[in-house]
Amino acid sequence: MSDEVKNLLASGYAPTLMGPKPFSFDDVLLAVDPAPDAETERFVAEIYRDRGRVAVV
């Protein structure tokens, strides 16, 4: 979780979330909070390796 989000939560900020089914703010953060740079680079590299394997087959 980024420092900015941590600061908002520590200050008492609680957004109102609405959708077709109940979910939590933590669930949303899991989808939008980026991974560490090294993990992101490994993930992107694996996607490109996989695309290369598919193109060759």
Secondary structure, 3 states (H helix, E strand, C coil): CCHHHHHHHHCCCCCCCCCCCCCCHHHHHHHHCCCCHHHHHHHHHHHHHHHHHHHHC
